Amino acid sequence: MHVDFYDSTLSLESRRELVKTAIGAHRYKGTPWAIEQVASIVFKNSSVREWFEYGGEPHHFRIETEQLIFEPGDLAKFRRLVEGVKAQKLLVG
């Protein structure tokens, strides 16, 4: 077992929460629920809005949070976490 979206640079509390939610997030990987669960651990009060809720392009979404992002590395870290839970890659071969 592993956590696809684990980040060792997060606080101990955040890492524990990621591990606790790993099975549920993996089971529902690629859904707005799973993305919101992981996003809320890193940036409190995060929510996912799908493309049809804000008039965007199909198959896109936004993650909204009240927390300010000050460090340039925080955004990259957040993107890696979301990419880890967003969708499972299929290997054909």
N, C-alpha and C positions, 0 to 999 in steps of 0.2 A: 504494500500500500504506500502511496505517496500523495503529496499535495501538489497539484500542477501549478498552483499560483503562490507557492511559499516564497517568502522573501526574508532572508536572515537579517536584513538591516532594519526591520520593523521592531517595535518595542516588544518585550516579552508578552505583554497582554494581547497585543494584536496577533502575534504568532500563534498564541494559544487559541484565540478565536478562529483563526484560519484553519487550524487543525480540527477544531470542533465542527466546523461547517463543511469540511472537505467531502464527506460522503454525500451529503445532500446536494452540495454544489456540483459534484461530479455526476450525480444521478440526473440532475436537471441542467447539465452543461449546455450552454447556448441559449438558455431562456432568460428573459428579463429578470426573473426572480433570482436566478443564480448570480447574475452579474451584480444585481443590487445587494445581495448578501455580502459578496466580497468587497464591493465598493464601500459599503457602510462600515466595514471593519477598519479600513484604512482612513477614510474620510467620513466622519460622523454625519448623520442626517443626509445621506446620499439617496438619490432616487433616479430611476431609469425612466426616460420618456422615449417611447417608440416614434418612428418617423411620422406616422399618421396623427400623432398627438400634437406635433409642432409644425406640420406642413413640410417635412423634409423629404429626402429621396427614399424610395422603398428600400427596406432592409438595413436602414441606418437607425441609430439611436443616440440619445444624449444622456450623459450622466450629470446630474445637477447636485451640487453640494453647497452648504452654507460656509464651509471651511475655506479659508484663504490658503492659496498655495504660494509660499514664499520662496522656497528653494527650487532651482531649476531641475535638480535631480528628482524631486517629488513627483513631477508630472511624468517623467520617464518611468519611475517606479510604479506609478498608478497604471500607466499604459501596459506594462508587463503583466501586472496582476489581472487586469481585465482581459488581455489577450489569452491568458492561461485558462480562463473560465468561459470565454466567449463562445467558442465552438471547438468541437473535436475534429482534428484532421483525420481524414480517411486515407489510409495507405492502400493502394491497389497495386498488385504485382504478382 
